[in-house]
């Protein structure tokens, strides 16, 4: 267990003394969920509190209006973190132990990004307060990273905003309190195919004896054709034992009434995840070919807009050990009687006999968590799942801290919970305690990196070894998105309209806008 130094104690005490303000920020963002690329209010809330505590904030970075970077201090080392704050479409859920959307089909926090962001922001502020009080030199930065649900951190990487750091301390809510070990995240790619019907008069041949030519099928038919082609080929792309997934959604299906005029534009978004870049390339080749053929047979043109291309994650056990020591130092969340009873009530409402201890407790050593994760994976699968945290791992040693409570209550033998079970805790004391624990673990880990150069050097030595010499080394992966491309903020992402943003979400004024 890591020793509590005066510097770490200062950071922990700041979080305890300011927990009401931290929870107020947390609940403010929870009450006003905003989805990918549209997190205007949430980003501003983070920027406001960072400015209040002395950070220099730069907004609208990397071509994303809701992205920012905040920094304090000067010189080396430079230690970073990031805050997320995007919600998930269609996952609205009130903080009650039964299914109750606040806004039907509206957004909500599925895996507690409001907590992720506030935990990071509170953690870096606490670390800054310790640095200031104890005269610690160096620079601390936090990036505001929008649109995690579409892995937009790849744009920060391509634009150079992940360069120049010595280490990162990051987090994600989890079902156990631990740190990611050797098996890091896989790769996530996403692209939008836009089918356009701008010259319908060129469809097939003109038949003067009939007084007209054939009616163009339109852009919607192109999207439907693309959808069917990929469905038919899905089980031929790759063996499913490779642990890959492919998902799609129709982003726009024309803007016409039911008229004789063919819809001119329709869009379909594909996202795919896999352990390796070779797998990602194979899926891309199939999708690209399907899009080209769908456009050809329907007389349309097709354009592609990249949403994201992330790299698989790179482990760093030295910095993971450091982060876990500090998790041991601050300890796991301590649930109150009210927290436990809320979790038990969830189980009762599902017709289950409530557990005596329905919330995850204690710490899980990262080696043990790794064994549990590897149980479902064959030896050849080196990465699993996806999250754009993986982008950070290629620019400096990166720890990924997890605190229990973010995935709701303990599993019930033989039962698959509905998804609202995970989401309903996000506006409760369970989430508050998880966030405060996260903030303390981040703050103390950052402080240790500043005050113990030998520990930072261990992590950097391992980074150089794994990348074949550091950034630019023989085994290093550069960002996959071209620097000249810009993020797809212009697309019709789901968002709120006519939102008064009062202290409580006023559902008579806030309208959830599904793309039209």
ChimeraX attribute file (.defattr): number of C-alpha atoms within 10 A of each C-alpha:
attribute: neighborCount
match mode: 1-to-1
recipient: residues
	/A:1	11
	/A:2	16
	/A:3	11
	/A:4	14
	/A:5	12
	/A:6	11
	/A:7	22
	/A:8	27
	/A:9	15
	/A:10	21
	/A:11	29
	/A:12	24
	/A:13	14
	/A:14	19
	/A:15	22
	/A:16	14
	/A:17	10
	/A:18	12
	/A:19	17
	/A:20	12
	/A:21	13
	/A:22	22
	/A:23	21
	/A:24	12
	/A:25	19
	/A:26	27
	/A:27	21
	/A:28	21
	/A:29	26
	/A:30	23
	/A:31	20
	/A:32	24
	/A:33	26
	/A:34	28
	/A:35	24
	/A:36	22
	/A:37	26
	/A:38	22
	/A:39	24
	/A:40	16
	/A:41	17
	/A:42	26
	/A:43	25
	/A:44	16
	/A:45	15
	/A:46	24
	/A:47	22
	/A:48	13
	/A:49	17
	/A:50	21
	/A:51	14
	/A:52	10
	/A:53	13
	/A:54	15
	/A:55	22
	/A:56	15
	/A:57	19
	/A:58	14
	/A:59	18
	/A:60	12
	/A:61	18
	/A:62	20
	/A:63	16
	/A:64	21
	/A:65	16
	/A:66	25
	/A:67	27
	/A:68	24
	/A:69	21
	/A:70	23
	/A:71	22
	/A:72	22
	/A:73	18
	/A:74	11
	/A:75	9
	/A:76	14
	/A:77	18
	/A:78	21
	/A:79	26
	/A:80	27
	/A:81	25
	/A:82	27
	/A:83	28
	/A:84	29
	/A:85	31
	/A:86	32
	/A:87	30
	/A:88	22
	/A:89	22
	/A:90	18
	/A:91	20
	/A:92	23
	/A:93	29
	/A:94	22
	/A:95	19
	/A:96	20
	/A:97	22
	/A:98	17
	/A:99	18
	/A:100	14
	/A:101	19
	/A:102	18
	/A:103	20
	/A:104	12
	/A:105	15
	/A:106	25
	/A:107	25
	/A:108	30
	/A:109	30
	/A:110	25
	/A:111	20
	/A:112	29
	/A:113	27
	/A:114	30
	/A:115	34
	/A:116	26
	/A:117	30
	/A:118	27
	/A:119	32
	/A:120	31
	/A:121	29
	/A:122	31
	/A:123	32
	/A:124	33
	/A:125	26
	/A:126	29
	/A:127	30
	/A:128	27
	/A:129	20
	/A:130	24
	/A:131	25
	/A:132	14
	/A:133	12
	/A:134	12
	/A:135	10
	/A:136	16
	/A:137	16
	/A:138	17
	/A:139	20
	/A:140	28
	/A:141	24
	/A:142	26
	/A:143	26
	/A:144	29
	/A:145	26
	/A:146	30
	/A:147	24
	/A:148	21
	/A:149	17
	/A:150	21
	/A:151	25
	/A:152	26
	/A:153	29
	/A:154	28
	/A:155	30
	/A:156	24
	/A:157	23
	/A:158	22
	/A:159	20
	/A:160	13
	/A:161	18
	/A:162	21
	/A:163	15
	/A:164	14
	/A:165	20
	/A:166	20
	/A:167	26
	/A:168	28
	/A:169	27
	/A:170	27
	/A:171	27
	/A:172	25
	/A:173	24
	/A:174	20
	/A:175	19
	/A:176	22
	/A:177	28
	/A:178	27
	/A:179	30
	/A:180	25
	/A:181	24
	/A:182	19
	/A:183	20
	/A:184	24
	/A:185	27
	/A:186	27
	/A:187	29
	/A:188	30
	/A:189	26
	/A:190	21
	/A:191	22
	/A:192	22
	/A:193	23
	/A:194	23
	/A:195	32
	/A:196	24
	/A:197	25
	/A:198	16
	/A:199	13
	/A:200	21
	/A:201	14
	/A:202	14
	/A:203	18
	/A:204	13
	/A:205	10
	/A:206	13
	/A:207	10
	/A:208	8
	/A:209	7
	/A:210	8
	/A:211	7
	/A:212	10
	/A:213	15
	/A:214	14
	/A:215	13
	/A:216	21
	/A:217	20
	/A:218	26
	/A:219	31
	/A:220	25
	/A:221	23
	/A:222	31
	/A:223	27
	/A:224	15
	/A:225	19
	/A:226	23
	/A:227	20
	/A:228	14
	/A:229	18
	/A:230	20
	/A:231	12
	/A:232	10
	/A:233	13
	/A:234	17
	/A:235	10
	/A:236	11
	/A:237	16
	/A:238	14
	/A:239	10
	/A:240	11
	/A:241	9
	/A:242	16
	/A:243	19
	/A:244	21
	/A:245	14
	/A:246	16
	/A:247	10
	/A:248	15
	/A:249	12
	/A:250	17
	/A:251	21
	/A:252	21
	/A:253	20
	/A:254	19
	/A:255	13
	/A:256	12
	/A:257	9
	/A:258	8
	/A:259	7
	/A:260	10
	/A:261	13
	/A:262	21
	/A:263	24
	/A:264	20
	/A:265	23
	/A:266	24
	/A:267	24
	/A:268	23
	/A:269	19
	/A:270	20
	/A:271	19
	/A:272	20
	/A:273	26
	/A:274	25
	/A:275	25
	/A:276	22
	/A:277	18
	/A:278	10
	/A:279	18
	/A:280	19
	/A:281	12
	/A:282	12
	/A:283	22
	/A:284	19
	/A:285	11
	/A:286	16
	/A:287	22
	/A:288	16
	/A:289	13
	/A:290	19
	/A:291	25
	/A:292	18
	/A:293	18
	/A:294	25
	/A:295	24
	/A:296	13
	/A:297	13
	/A:298	22
	/A:299	25
	/A:300	27
	/A:301	19
	/A:302	24
	/A:303	13
	/A:304	15
	/A:305	16
	/A:306	17
	/A:307	24
	/A:308	22
	/A:309	28
	/A:310	28
	/A:311	27
	/A:312	29
	/A:313	27
	/A:314	27
	/A:315	25
	/A:316	25
	/A:317	21
	/A:318	21
	/A:319	29
	/A:320	24
	/A:321	19
	/A:322	22
	/A:323	30
	/A:324	27
	/A:325	20
	/A:326	24
	/A:327	28
	/A:328	19
	/A:329	17
	/A:330	20
	/A:331	17
	/A:332	24
	/A:333	23
	/A:334	15
	/A:335	17
	/A:336	12
	/A:337	9
	/A:338	12
	/A:339	19
	/A:340	17
	/A:341	18
	/A:342	23
	/A:343	26
	/A:344	21
	/A:345	20
	/A:346	23
	/A:347	21
	/A:348	15
	/A:349	13
	/A:350	15
	/A:351	9
	/A:352	13
	/A:353	12
	/A:354	17
	/A:355	16
	/A:356	10
	/A:357	14
	/A:358	21
	/A:359	23
	/A:360	22
	/A:361	17
	/A:362	14
	/A:363	19
	/A:364	18
	/A:365	19
	/A:366	19
	/A:367	14
	/A:368	12
	/A:369	18
	/A:370	18
	/A:371	13
	/A:372	11
	/A:373	12
	/A:374	17
	/A:375	9
	/A:376	8
	/A:377	16
	/A:378	11
	/A:379	8
	/A:380	8
	/A:381	16
	/A:382	17
	/A:383	22
	/A:384	23
	/A:385	17
	/A:386	22
	/A:387	24
	/A:388	26
	/A:389	26
	/A:390	25
	/A:391	31
	/A:392	28
	/A:393	23
	/A:394	26
	/A:395	28
	/A:396	25
	/A:397	29
	/A:398	32
	/A:399	31
	/A:400	24
	/A:401	25
	/A:402	26
	/A:403	30
	/A:404	30
	/A:405	30
	/A:406	26
	/A:407	24
	/A:408	26
	/A:409	24
	/A:410	18
	/A:411	14
	/A:412	14
	/A:413	6
	/A:414	6
	/A:415	9
	/A:416	8
	/A:417	14
	/A:418	10
	/A:419	14
	/A:420	22
	/A:421	23
	/A:422	21
	/A:423	25
	/A:424	28
	/A:425	29
	/A:426	31
	/A:427	22
	/A:428	16
	/A:429	17
	/A:430	25
	/A:431	27
	/A:432	24
	/A:433	23
	/A:434	26
	/A:435	32
	/A:436	25
	/A:437	26
	/A:438	32
	/A:439	31
	/A:440	31
	/A:441	34
	/A:442	31
	/A:443	32
	/A:444	32
	/A:445	29
	/A:446	29
	/A:447	24
	/A:448	20
	/A:449	24
	/A:450	23
	/A:451	18
	/A:452	10
	/A:453	11
	/A:454	11
	/A:455	17
	/A:456	21
	/A:457	17
	/A:458	15
	/A:459	25
	/A:460	21
	/A:461	16
	/A:462	19
	/A:463	28
	/A:464	18
	/A:465	13
	/A:466	18
	/A:467	18
	/A:468	14
	/A:469	15
	/A:470	19
	/A:471	17
	/A:472	13
	/A:473	14
	/A:474	11
	/A:475	14
	/A:476	18
	/A:477	16
	/A:478	15
	/A:479	20
	/A:480	16
	/A:481	20
	/A:482	12
	/A:483	14
	/A:484	7
	/A:485	13
	/A:486	18
	/A:487	19
	/A:488	19
	/A:489	16
	/A:490	8
	/A:491	15
	/A:492	14
	/A:493	18
	/A:494	22
	/A:495	20
	/A:496	18
	/A:497	11
	/A:498	11
	/A:499	15
	/A:500	13
	/A:501	14
	/A:502	12
	/A:503	10
	/A:504	11
	/A:505	18
	/A:506	16
	/A:507	12
	/A:508	10
	/A:509	13
	/A:510	18
	/A:511	15
	/A:512	20
	/A:513	15
	/A:514	16
	/A:515	13
	/A:516	11
